[in-house]
Amino acid sequence: MDLAYLRAHPEHLPTFLTHQRIRETPVAGGDVCAASRLTLDDGHSVFAKTWPAQRAGRPVPEGFFAAEAAGLRWLREAGAVAVPQVVVALPELLALDWVEPGEPTPEAAERLGRELAALHRAGAPAFGAEWAGFVGALPQDNTPDGGPWPTWFARRRLLPYLRMSVDCGALTTAEAALVEQVVERVGEFGGDEPPARVHGDLWPGNVLWGADERAWLVDPAAHGGHRETDLAQLALFGGPPHHERIMAAYREAWPLADGWRERVPLHQLHLLLVHTALFGAAYRDAVGAAARDTLRGAGRATVER
């Protein structure tokens, strides 16, 4: 099987893998899927993701890989930032063009900042998307919504994962009450904007630094959202290499609205709640801190520092 054949007959890939007709090398992946490098007969490689839990009797959620494929294609359509091309999108697996890893450089970081601004400027017809969404292994409500952004964000991106986190025991009554205060006051924090074309899960681990000296976006939960959410998520868990260069280049290409610094914890709260819903109480303190910082910043959210 070569790349041309695979593109023409993507449905044959599972059979070739089952019968070990393709060299498969495990690679580091995320917390949800198993990842591997598939080396084809013509020397080309593709990156493949599968759902390992299926072997334990937990089938892949319906539409899981289709949602990621739709998001990747939608991000690529903007022609703004490097996104791997989808080669195979089947219910049980996803295969993408292989990106050869490289080292992060200041030049690549500055280019990423400019390209993120261009991606966000491409916009979206509404908040949400035309396809059912996932973030990690969890469903994400992408029902198209005209906004305004604060109401949509509270209803579609905070409350569902707050409920999941409480139900699984990851948050105590105290943390839940703090998040509920954020939801009740979400209109006070400012920053309302039309929907941007966002990656949706842009923590630093979903930026792949390539050997071509570009930064590639992978593993999206793409939808129409707020551009500050992407940028706030990028700052999580220590941020990426050359983070300040990324932000400076972004702001030069497209300045952010007043008060954006105070809104960072608000925008981070979505992904932190996803983490408590998925991984439990290990992220409880981070959720509480983000909620408290959001509430403290409410009175200053219209003043740029």
C-alpha positions in Angstrom: 0.0 0.0 0.0 1.4 3.4 -1.0 0.1 6.9 -0.2 -1.8 7.2 -3.5 -3.6 3.9 -3.0 -4.4 4.8 0.6 -5.9 8.2 -0.5 -8.0 6.4 -3.1 -9.1 3.5 -0.9 -9.0 4.7 2.8 -11.5 2.0 3.8 -8.8 -0.7 3.2 -6.5 0.6 6.0 -8.0 -1.4 8.9 -7.6 -4.6 6.9 -4.0 -3.9 6.1 -3.3 -3.2 9.8 -5.1 -6.3 10.9 -3.0 -8.5 8.7 0.2 -6.5 9.5 0.8 -5.5 5.9 2.0 -2.0 7.1 4.9 -1.3 9.4 3.4 0.3 12.5 5.6 2.1 15.1 4.0 3.4 18.3 4.5 7.1 19.0 3.7 9.3 21.9 0.0 10.3 21.8 -2.6 11.9 24.0 -4.5 10.6 27.0 -7.4 9.2 25.0 -6.2 7.5 21.8 -3.3 5.2 20.8 -1.0 6.8 18.2 1.3 5.2 15.7 3.4 6.0 12.7 2.5 3.9 9.6 5.2 3.5 7.1 3.9 2.8 3.6 5.5 0.9 0.7 6.6 4.1 -1.1 8.4 5.4 2.0 5.7 7.9 3.0 4.4 7.9 6.6 1.1 8.7 8.1 0.0 9.4 11.7 -2.8 7.1 12.9 -5.0 7.3 15.9 -7.2 4.5 17.2 -9.5 4.0 20.2 -7.7 1.4 22.5 -10.6 1.2 24.9 -12.6 -0.7 22.3 -10.5 -3.7 23.1 -11.8 -3.4 26.7 -15.4 -3.4 25.6 -15.9 0.4 25.4 -16.6 1.2 21.8 -15.5 4.4 20.2 -18.2 7.1 20.7 -20.3 7.6 17.6 -18.9 10.4 15.5 -15.7 10.7 17.5 -13.1 10.6 14.7 -15.5 12.2 12.2 -15.7 15.3 14.5 -11.9 15.6 14.6 -11.6 15.1 10.8 -14.3 17.8 10.2 -12.5 20.2 12.6 -9.1 19.6 10.9 -10.6 20.2 7.4 -12.3 23.4 8.6 -9.2 24.8 10.1 -7.2 24.0 7.0 -9.8 25.7 4.8 -8.8 29.0 6.4 -5.3 28.7 4.7 -3.9 30.4 7.7 -2.0 28.0 9.9 -0.3 24.6 9.4 -2.8 21.8 10.0 -2.2 18.1 8.9 -4.3 16.9 6.0 -6.8 14.1 6.7 -5.9 11.0 4.8 -8.3 8.5 6.3 -11.4 9.2 8.5 -13.3 6.0 9.5 -15.5 5.3 12.5 -12.7 3.4 14.2 -9.6 5.4 13.2 -8.1 8.6 11.8 -4.9 8.9 9.7 -3.2 12.2 8.9 -0.2 13.3 6.9 2.9 12.7 9.0 4.6 15.8 10.4 8.3 15.3 11.1 9.0 16.7 14.6 11.6 19.5 15.0 12.7 22.0 17.6 10.8 25.1 18.6 12.4 28.3 17.5 11.7 32.0 18.1 11.0 32.5 14.4 8.5 29.6 14.3 6.8 31.0 17.5 6.4 34.4 15.9 5.0 32.9 12.8 2.5 30.9 14.9 1.3 34.1 16.5 0.6 35.7 13.2 -1.0 32.6 11.8 -3.3 32.2 14.8 -4.5 35.7 14.3 -5.2 34.9 10.6 -7.0 31.7 11.6 -9.2 33.5 14.1 -10.0 36.3 11.6 -11.4 33.7 9.2 -14.4 33.6 11.5 -17.3 31.3 11.8 -21.0 31.6 10.9 -22.0 31.1 14.6 -20.8 29.9 17.9 -20.5 26.1 17.8 -20.2 24.1 14.5 -22.2 22.2 12.0 -20.9 18.8 13.4 -21.3 17.2 16.8 -18.3 18.0 18.9 -15.9 16.3 21.3 -13.2 17.6 23.6 -10.9 14.8 24.7 -13.2 11.8 25.1 -16.2 13.9 26.2 -19.0 15.2 24.0 -19.1 18.9 23.4 -22.3 20.7 22.4 -21.7 22.4 19.1 -25.3 23.4 18.4 -24.9 26.6 16.3 -25.8 29.6 18.4 -25.9 33.3 17.5 -24.7 34.3 21.0 -24.0 36.7 22.6 -20.7 35.0 23.5 -20.9 35.2 27.3 -24.3 33.5 27.5 -23.2 30.8 25.0 -19.9 30.2 26.8 -21.6 29.7 30.1 -24.4 27.5 28.8 -22.3 25.4 26.3 -18.8 25.4 27.7 -18.9 25.8 31.5 -22.1 24.3 32.9 -22.0 20.9 31.1 -18.5 20.1 32.5 -19.3 21.6 35.9 -22.2 19.1 36.2 -20.0 16.2 35.0 -17.2 17.2 37.5 -19.7 17.4 40.4 -21.3 14.1 39.4 -18.0 12.3 39.4 -16.9 13.7 42.7 -14.0 15.7 41.3 -15.3 19.1 42.7 -16.5 19.8 46.1 -19.5 22.1 46.9 -17.1 25.0 47.4 -15.5 24.8 44.0 -18.8 24.2 42.3 -20.2 27.3 44.1 -17.3 29.4 42.8 -17.9 28.3 39.2 -21.6 28.9 39.6 -20.8 32.5 40.6 -18.7 32.9 37.4 -21.7 31.6 35.4 -24.1 34.0 37.0 -21.8 37.0 36.5 -20.4 36.0 33.1 -21.9 39.1 31.4 -19.8 41.4 33.7 -16.4 40.3 32.3 -16.6 42.0 28.9 -14.8 40.8 25.8 -17.9 40.0 23.8 -16.9 39.4 20.1 -18.3 37.7 17.0 -17.3 34.1 16.6 -13.8 33.4 15.6 -12.5 30.2 13.9 -10.8 28.5 16.9 -8.9 25.3 17.6 -10.9 24.8 20.8 -8.4 22.6 22.7 -5.2 24.6 22.2 -3.2 23.6 25.3 0.6 23.5 24.5 0.6 19.7 23.9 -1.6 20.3 20.8 1.1 22.4 19.1 3.5 20.2 17.2 6.8 21.9 16.3 7.9 20.6 12.9 11.2 20.0 11.2 10.0 22.5 8.6 10.3 25.3 11.3 6.6 25.7 11.5 4.2 25.1 14.4 1.4 22.6 13.5 -2.0 22.5 15.2 -3.2 19.0 16.0 -6.1 17.3 18.0 -8.6 20.1 17.6 -12.0 20.5 19.1 -12.7 23.1 16.4 -15.7 25.4 16.4 -16.8 29.0 16.3 -15.8 30.4 19.6 -13.8 33.3 21.2 -10.3 33.9 20.1 -9.2 34.7 23.6 -10.1 31.1 24.6 -7.5 29.6 22.3 -4.9 32.1 23.6 -5.8 31.4 27.2 -5.6 27.7 26.8 -2.2 28.1 25.2 -0.9 29.5 28.4 -2.0 26.5 30.5 0.4 24.0 32.1 3.5 26.3 31.8 2.7 27.5 28.2 4.7 26.6 25.0 8.3 27.5 24.2 8.7 31.1 23.3 5.2 31.9 24.5 5.8 35.6 24.8 7.0 35.7 21.2 3.8 34.0 20.1 1.6 36.5 22.0 3.6 39.6 20.9 3.3 38.5 17.2 -0.4 37.8 17.6 -1.2 41.1 19.2 0.8 43.0 16.6 -1.2 41.2 13.9 -4.6 41.7 15.7 -4.7 43.6 19.0 -6.8 42.1 21.8 -9.7 43.9 23.4 -9.1 45.8 26.7 -9.2 43.6 29.8 -8.0 40.4 28.0 -5.5 39.7 30.7 -8.1 39.6 33.4 -10.2 37.3 31.3 -7.5 34.6 30.9 -8.7 32.5 33.9 -12.3 32.7 32.6 -11.3 31.3 29.3 -9.1 28.7 30.9 -12.0 27.5 33.1 -13.6 25.6 30.3 -10.6 23.3 29.7 -9.9 22.9 33.4 -13.4 21.7 34.0 -13.0 19.3 31.1 -9.9 18.0 33.0 -11.8 17.5 36.3 -14.6 15.8 34.4 -12.1 13.5 32.6 -9.3 13.0 35.1 -10.9 13.8 38.5 -9.8 15.7 41.6 -6.2 16.2 40.6 -7.3 19.4 38.8 -9.7 20.5 41.6 -7.4 23.3 42.9 -6.8 24.6 39.4 -10.5 25.0 38.8 -11.0 26.8 42.1 -8.1 29.1 41.5 -9.3 30.0 38.0 -12.8 30.7 39.3 -11.5 32.9 42.1 -9.1 34.8 39.7 -12.0 35.4 37.3 -14.2 36.8 40.0 -11.4 39.0 41.4 -10.7 40.4 37.9 -14.3 41.2 37.2 -14.0 44.8 38.3 -10.9 45.3 36.3 -11.9 43.5 33.1 -12.4 46.7 31.1 -9.0 48.2 31.9 -5.9 47.0 30.0 -2.8 46.6 32.0 
